[in-house]
Amino acid sequence: MSHPEPESVPVLALEEVTKSFGAVRALRGVSLRLYAGEAHALAGENGAGKSTLIKTLAGVHRADSGRVLLDGAPVQFHGPADARDAGVAVIYQEPTLFPDLSIAENIFMGRQPRRALGRVDHRAVREATAGLFARLGVPLDPDQPARGLSIADQQLVEIAKALSFDARVLIMDEPTAALTGSEVARLFGVVRALREQGAAVLFISHRLEEIFALCQRVTTLRDGALVSTSPLDGLSEDALVRAMVGRDLDELYPKQDAEVGDVALGVRRLTREGVFTDVSFEVRRGEIVGLAGLVGAGRSEVARAVFGVDRFDGGEVEVLGRRLTPGAPSLAMRAGLALVPEDRRAQGLVMDMSITRNIGLTGLADTSRAGLMNRAAERSRALDWAVRLQVKYTRLADVVGTLSGGNQQKVVLAKWLATAPRVLIVDEPTRGIDVGTKAEVHRLLSSLAAEGVAVLMISSDLPEILGMADRVLVMHEGRLTAELTRAEATEESVMAAATGRAA
C-alpha cells in the first residue's frame, strides 16, 4: 500500500535495496524516499530490518543490490565519513561524546578553526558552537564539560555537531527511549525547527504516539521487506500496528482473570534517607500490581531495596511471611523473589556472553557440582526457557548482544523465570521493544499471575499500567500518594497522584 509522495526530488533515497548477512536476508528490495522539510517515520518490529536500513543510509553497510540516491543521482558511500560529508547524520539512542572535553570541543573535534602558527582558535570554536545552539533554540554553554550531561543534552550536542557538518538528512534512532516527557517535548521542538529550515528527518521509535505527533509519513518494514509507505494523516494506530505485525493485534493487554490469594510480598514503612520515605504496600498471589509515577519518583529505587541490591535505613520486607535480610539479594532469591531490572543491557545481561550463559546465571547452584559446571544441564535449562518464551536466535552459543532488543528482554525474563519465583518484580518490562513482543510479554505476565505468581510491575507506560494492573500504586517524590483499584485507575487519577495533585 503506497500513496502519492511529494513531487520534488528526494534529498536521499533507497531504490530496491537488498542486503544479506550470510543466509539471513536483512533487506529485501526496500525503497525509501526522504524529502526536505519532512519528518518520515520508520516503523517495524525488532528484526524487521530498520537498523540495517539506517546503516545502509549512513554508509556503514554497502547494499548487495539496488541504489542509494542523493538529490536524485546515484551515490556510493564507502563509509560513515562519506555519508557525513554528503550531509547525512545519525543521532543514536546513546550518544558517544568525549566526557573530559567541553561541548564545543566535542562538536569541532579534529577540525577546529586555527589561528596563526596553527594554534586552535578557541574563541572561534565557542562562537560557532553558540551559533549552533542559537539555531536550535537551546541554552547550552559551549564551555561546559560533556561529563555529567543528561542523555537529552548529549543528543542535542550530537544534533549541533550534525548541523556543523551542514547535515541535510537527520536520522534519529530511538532518540526518546531514555528521555522524560519534558525532554521529549524539547527534542520534538528542535526537530520541528530543523524540518522548517529544510532538513529531511528519518525518525525511528517504538512509541506510536510519538510517530503520529511528529511525522508526516511512515514507511513500515516487516521481515526485511517493505509493507507500505503512507501519509500519517488519516491513518489509525490499529492500521499501523496491523502493517507492522501482519495481523490484527486484538489484545495488546491480554489480562486473564486470576484467583487472588494470600499476601506474597509485604513491604512495611520502607525508608531510604533522601530517596524514598515510609513506603508500605502488599502484593498477593495471582495479582499484578502496577507501580506508577514520573521519572525520579523513586519507583526503581524501592524495587532495588526490596530485592536487596540497595540497602535501606528503615522498614522491613517479607516474602510469604519470611522477613528478608536487608542488602542480601541471594537470600531474596532463595525466598522466591526475582527482579527484572530496568536497564537490561547494563543490569540484566552480560552482553558479551552467550544466550546459554546469561539464562544460566541464576541457576549456577543447580547446574554445577563441586565448582564444576555441568554444560549439558546449563544448555538444557537455557533451551527450555528459550523455547517457552519464543526467543528468536540462530544458536544458543550466540552472544546475547547480537539479539534484538525484544529478544534480549525475553532472555532477561527467562533468566529469572528459571528460578521459579513466587514474587516477580519487573521494572519497565516492555521499554524499547516492538508492539508484537510487547503483547507477548503482557501475555506472559498475565499467565504467571494466573498460575499464582505475585507480580509487581513498574512502568512509565500509562496504558500498560491501566491495561495490566489489578491495583495501581502511585509514587511522587519518594512517597506513595495513591492506591487505586482497577476500576478507579484512569489516566487522570494516576497523573493527579503522580504530580502530587491527588486529594
C-alpha positions in Angstrom: 0.0 0.0 0.0 1.8 3.1 -1.3 0.5 6.6 -1.6 1.5 9.6 -3.7 4.7 11.3 -2.5 5.8 14.9 -2.7 6.6 16.0 -6.3 10.1 17.3 -5.5 13.3 15.2 -5.8 14.0 13.4 -2.6 17.2 14.5 -0.8 18.1 10.9 0.0 16.5 7.7 -1.3 16.9 4.0 -1.5 15.8 2.1 -4.6 15.1 -1.7 -4.4 17.9 -2.2 -1.9 18.8 -5.8 -0.8 21.3 -6.7 1.9 22.1 -10.1 3.3 24.4 -11.3 6.1 25.2 -14.9 5.3 21.9 -16.8 4.9 19.9 -14.0 6.5 18.3 -11.5 4.1 18.0 -8.4 6.2 16.6 -6.2 3.5 14.5 -7.4 0.5 14.2 -4.9 -2.3 13.3 -1.9 0.0 12.7 1.6 -1.3 12.5 4.7 0.7 12.4 8.4 -0.1 13.3 11.3 2.3 12.2 14.8 1.3 13.4 18.2 2.5 11.1 19.7 5.2 9.5 16.4 6.1 9.7 14.1 9.1 9.4 10.5 7.9 8.8 7.6 10.4 10.3 4.1 10.0 8.2 1.5 11.8 8.5 -2.2 12.3 9.1 -4.9 14.9 12.5 -5.8 16.2 14.3 -7.7 13.4 12.2 -6.1 10.7 15.4 -4.5 9.1 15.3 -1.0 10.4 18.8 -1.0 11.8 20.2 -2.4 8.5 18.4 0.2 6.5 19.7 3.0 8.7 23.3 1.7 8.4 22.9 1.5 4.7 21.9 5.1 4.5 24.7 6.1 6.9 27.5 4.3 4.9 28.1 1.6 7.5 26.8 -1.1 5.1 27.0 -1.4 1.3 23.9 -2.7 -0.4 24.2 -6.1 -2.2 21.9 -4.7 -4.9 19.8 -1.6 -5.5 20.9 2.0 -5.4 21.3 4.9 -2.9 20.4 8.3 -4.5 21.5 11.7 -3.3 19.4 14.5 -4.9 18.3 12.1 -7.5 21.8 10.9 -8.5 23.3 7.5 -7.7 25.9 7.7 -4.9 28.2 5.2 -3.2 29.1 5.8 0.5 32.4 3.9 1.2 32.0 4.6 4.9 30.3 6.8 7.5 32.6 9.7 6.7 31.4 9.7 3.1 27.8 9.8 4.3 28.6 12.6 6.8 30.4 14.6 4.2 27.3 14.3 2.0 25.1 15.7 4.7 23.7 12.5 6.3 23.9 12.4 10.1 22.7 9.7 12.5 21.6 10.5 16.1 21.7 7.3 18.1 19.8 6.5 21.3 23.0 6.6 23.4 25.4 9.3 22.1 29.2 8.8 22.4 30.9 12.0 23.5 34.4 12.6 24.9 33.5 13.2 28.6 36.5 15.2 29.6 36.2 17.7 26.7 33.9 20.7 26.5 30.7 20.7 24.4 32.4 22.9 21.9 35.5 20.7 21.7 33.3 17.7 21.1 31.4 19.3 18.3 34.5 20.5 16.4 36.9 17.6 17.4 39.6 17.2 14.7 38.5 20.3 12.7 38.9 23.3 15.0 39.4 26.7 13.4 43.1 27.6 13.5 45.0 30.9 14.2 48.4 31.9 13.1 51.1 29.3 13.7 48.4 26.6 13.7 47.1 27.2 17.2 43.4 26.4 17.9 41.2 29.4 17.8 39.2 28.6 21.0 37.1 31.8 20.7 36.0 30.9 17.2 35.1 27.4 18.3 33.0 28.8 21.2 31.3 31.4 19.0 30.5 28.8 16.3 29.0 26.4 18.9 26.9 29.2 20.5 25.6 30.0 17.0 24.6 26.3 16.5 22.7 26.3 19.8 21.0 29.6 19.0 19.8 28.0 15.8 18.5 25.0 17.8 16.9 27.3 20.4 18.6 25.6 23.4 20.7 27.4 26.1 23.7 25.1 26.4 27.1 26.5 27.5 29.8 25.7 24.9 32.4 25.6 27.7 30.5 23.0 29.8 32.3 19.6 30.0 30.4 16.8 28.4 30.7 14.7 31.5 27.5 15.0 33.6 25.3 16.0 30.7 21.9 14.3 30.6 21.2 11.9 27.7 18.8 14.6 26.3 21.5 17.2 26.3 24.1 14.8 24.8 21.7 14.2 21.9 21.3 18.0 21.4 25.2 18.2 21.2 25.1 15.4 18.6 22.4 17.3 16.6 24.6 20.5 16.8 27.6 18.5 15.6 25.4 17.3 12.6 24.5 20.9 11.8 28.2 21.9 11.9 28.7 19.5 9.0 25.8 21.1 7.2 23.7 18.0 7.6 20.6 17.9 5.3 19.4 14.5 6.5 19.0 13.7 10.2 18.4 10.0 11.1 17.1 9.6 14.7 17.3 6.1 16.0 15.1 5.6 19.1 16.1 9.1 20.4 13.4 9.3 23.1 13.9 5.9 24.9 15.7 7.3 27.9 14.1 10.8 28.0 11.5 12.3 30.3 8.3 13.8 29.0 9.6 17.4 29.1 12.9 16.3 27.4 10.9 14.6 24.6 8.9 17.8 24.1 12.1 19.9 23.8 13.6 17.4 21.4 10.5 17.5 19.2 10.6 21.3 19.2 14.2 21.2 17.9 13.3 18.6 15.2 10.3 20.7 14.1 12.5 23.7 13.8 15.1 21.8 11.7 12.3 20.5 9.5 11.1 24.0 8.9 14.6 25.0 8.0 14.6 22.4 5.2 16.1 19.3 6.8 14.8 15.8 6.0 14.3 13.7 9.1 14.0 9.9 9.4 12.5 9.1 12.9 12.6 5.6 14.4 10.6 4.9 17.5 8.6 2.1 19.1 6.2 4.7 20.6 3.4 5.0 18.1 2.1 8.2 19.7 5.4 9.9 19.0 5.3 8.9 15.4 1.8 10.4 15.0 2.8 13.6 16.9 6.0 14.3 14.9 5.9 12.8 11.4 4.1 13.3 8.2 4.6 9.9 6.5 5.5 6.4 7.7 7.3 3.5 6.0 6.7 0.1 7.5 9.0 -2.9 7.3 8.3 -6.5 8.1 10.8 -9.3 7.9 13.1 -7.1 5.8 10.5 -6.2 3.2 8.6 -3.0 2.5 5.0 -3.3 3.6 3.8 0.2 2.9 4.6 3.9 2.8 1.6 6.1 3.8 0.7 9.6 5.0 0.0 9.6 8.7 -2.9 12.0 8.3 -6.0 9.7 8.4 -4.0 6.6 9.4 -5.1 4.9 12.6 -2.8 3.3 15.2 -4.6 0.0 14.6 -3.8 0.1 10.9 -0.2 0.9 11.5 0.1 -2.0 14.1 -1.5 -4.3 11.5 1.1 -3.3 8.9 3.9 -3.9 11.4 3.0 -7.3 12.8 1.0 -8.7 9.9 -2.1 -9.4 11.9 -4.7 -7.6 14.0 -3.4 -7.1 17.5 -6.7 -7.5 19.2 -5.3 -7.7 22.7 -2.2 -5.7 23.5 -3.2 -6.1 27.1 -4.4 -9.7 27.4 -5.4 -9.7 31.0 -6.5 -13.1 32.4 -8.8 -13.5 35.4 -6.8 -14.9 38.3 -7.7 -16.0 41.7 -6.1 -13.6 44.3 -4.6 -15.5 47.2 -2.5 -14.8 50.3 0.0 -11.9 50.7 3.2 -12.9 48.9 5.1 -9.7 49.2 4.8 -7.3 52.2 6.6 -4.0 52.3 6.3 -2.0 55.5 7.4 1.5 56.2 10.4 1.2 53.9 12.7 4.3 54.0 15.9 5.3 52.5 17.0 8.7 53.5 16.8 11.2 50.7 15.4 8.7 48.2 12.0 7.3 49.5 10.1 7.6 52.7 7.6 5.4 54.6 6.6 3.1 51.6 4.2 0.4 52.6 2.2 -2.0 50.3 1.3 -5.6 49.7 1.2 -7.8 46.6 -0.9 -11.0 46.7 -0.6 -14.3 44.9 -2.3 -14.1 41.5 -2.2 -10.3 41.5 -0.5 -7.8 39.1 0.2 -4.6 41.0 1.3 -1.6 38.9 3.7 0.9 40.4 3.4 4.2 38.5 4.9 7.7 38.8 7.1 10.1 36.9 10.8 9.5 36.3 12.6 10.2 39.5 9.7 9.4 41.8 11.7 6.6 43.5 10.0 3.5 42.0 13.1 1.7 40.8 14.9 2.6 44.0 12.2 0.9 46.0 12.4 -2.2 43.8 16.1 -2.4 44.3 15.8 -2.0 48.0 13.1 -4.7 48.2 15.3 -7.2 46.3 18.3 -6.3 48.4 20.5 -4.6 45.7 20.4 -1.4 47.7 20.3 -1.1 51.5 17.6 0.8 53.3 17.5 2.8 56.5 14.2 1.6 58.0 11.3 -0.7 57.5 11.0 -4.4 56.5 10.3 -6.7 53.6 8.6 -10.1 53.9 8.2 -12.8 51.2 5.5 -15.3 52.0 5.8 -14.3 55.7 9.5 -14.7 55.8 11.4 -11.5 56.7 14.3 -10.7 54.3 17.7 -9.6 55.4 18.4 -6.1 54.1 21.1 -5.9 51.3 21.1 -9.7 50.6 19.9 -10.4 47.0 21.0 -14.1 47.3 18.7 -14.6 50.3 15.9 -12.8 48.5 16.2 -15.2 45.6 16.1 -18.2 47.9 12.9 -16.9 49.4 11.3 -16.8 45.9 11.9 -13.2 44.8 13.1 -12.2 41.4 13.9 -8.7 39.9 13.9 -8.0 36.2 15.8 -4.6 36.1 15.0 -1.5 34.1 18.3 -1.4 32.2 18.6 -4.8 30.6 21.9 -4.1 28.9 23.7 -2.7 31.9 22.0 -4.6 34.8 20.1 -7.6 33.3 22.6 -9.2 30.9 26.3 -9.7 30.3 26.3 -8.5 26.7 29.4 -10.4 25.5 28.3 -13.7 27.0 26.2 -16.3 25.2 22.4 -16.7 25.5 23.0 -20.0 27.3 25.3 -18.5 29.9 23.0 -15.5 30.5 20.0 -17.7 31.2 22.1 -19.9 33.4 23.5 -17.2 35.6 20.6 -17.5 38.1 21.0 -21.3 38.3 24.7 -21.9 38.9 23.9 -23.8 42.1 21.6 -26.2 40.2 23.9 -26.8 37.2 27.3 -27.2 38.9 28.8 -29.7 41.3 31.9 -29.2 43.4 32.6 -26.0 41.5 32.4 -27.7 38.0 29.8 -26.6 35.5 27.5 -29.2 34.0 27.4 -27.8 30.5 24.7 -30.2 29.3 22.4 -29.2 32.2 23.1 -25.5 31.6 22.2 -25.8 27.9 19.1 -27.8 28.6 17.9 -25.2 31.1 18.6 -22.4 28.6 16.9 -24.3 25.6 13.8 -25.0 27.7 13.2 -21.3 28.5 14.3 -20.0 25.1 11.6 -22.2 23.6 9.0 -21.3 26.2 9.5 -17.6 25.6 9.9 -18.0 21.8 13.3 -16.3 21.8 14.5 -15.8 18.2 18.1 -16.8 17.8 20.4 -18.7 15.5 22.4 -20.7 18.1 22.2 -20.7 21.9 26.0 -20.1 21.8 25.5 -16.7 20.1 26.5 -13.6 22.1 23.3 -12.1 23.6 24.4 -8.6 22.4 23.6 -9.8 18.8 19.9 -10.2 19.6 17.2 -7.6 19.0 16.0 -5.6 22.0 12.8 -7.6 22.3 14.7 -10.9 22.3 17.2 -9.6 24.9 14.3 -8.7 27.1 13.0 -12.3 26.7 16.4 -13.7 27.8 16.3 -11.5 30.9 12.8 -12.8 31.7 14.0 -16.4 31.0 16.9 -15.9 33.4 14.7 -15.0 36.3 11.7 -17.3 35.5 14.1 -20.2 35.5 14.3 -19.6 39.3 10.5 -20.4 39.7 9.8 -17.2 41.6 6.9 -16.7 43.9 7.2 -12.9 43.5 8.3 -11.3 40.3 9.3 -7.6 40.2 9.5 -6.3 36.6 10.9 -2.8 36.0 9.9 -1.3 32.6 9.3 -4.7 31.1 8.5 -3.5 27.6 10.6 -0.4 27.2 12.3 -0.2 23.8 10.6 -3.3 22.4 8.2 -3.6 19.5 4.5 -3.8 19.8 4.2 -7.5 18.9 6.8 -8.5 21.5 5.1 -6.2 24.0 1.9 -8.2 23.6 3.9 -11.4 24.2 5.4 -10.0 27.4 2.0 -8.9 28.7 0.5 -12.3 27.9 3.4 -13.9 29.8 2.9 -11.7 32.9 -0.8 -12.4 32.9 -0.3 -16.2 32.7 2.2 -16.1 35.5 -0.3 -14.3 37.7 -3.0 -16.9 36.7 -0.5 -19.6 38.0 -0.3 -17.8 41.4 2.8 -15.7 41.0 2.6 -12.2 42.6 3.7 -9.6 40.1 4.9 -6.0 40.8 5.1 -4.2 37.5 6.9 -0.8 37.4 6.1 1.1 34.2 6.2 4.6 32.8 3.8 3.5 30.0 0.4 4.5 31.5 -1.7 2.5 29.1 0.4 -0.6 30.1 -0.3 0.1 33.8 -4.0 0.6 33.2 -4.3 -2.4 30.9 -2.5 -4.9 33.0 -2.7 -4.0 36.7 -5.3 -5.3 39.2 -4.3 -2.4 41.5 -2.2 0.7 40.9 0.2 2.2 43.4 1.4 5.7 42.6 4.6 7.4 43.8 5.5 11.1 43.9 8.9 12.4 45.2 9.7 9.3 47.1 6.3 8.7 48.7 3.3 6.6 47.9 0.5 9.1 47.1 -2.3 6.8 46.0 -3.6 3.2 45.8 -6.2 2.7 43.2 -8.3 -0.3 42.2 -8.5 -1.3 38.6 -11.9 0.5 38.3 -10.6 3.7 40.0 -7.4 3.9 37.9 -7.7 6.3 35.0 -5.1 8.4 33.2 -6.4 11.4 35.1 -6.4 9.8 38.6 -2.9 8.3 38.1 -1.4 11.5 36.8 -3.0 13.6 39.5 -1.3 11.3 42.1 2.0 11.2 40.2 2.2 15.0 40.2 1.2 15.5 43.8 -2.3 16.8 43.0 -4.3 13.8 44.3 -6.9 14.6 47.0 
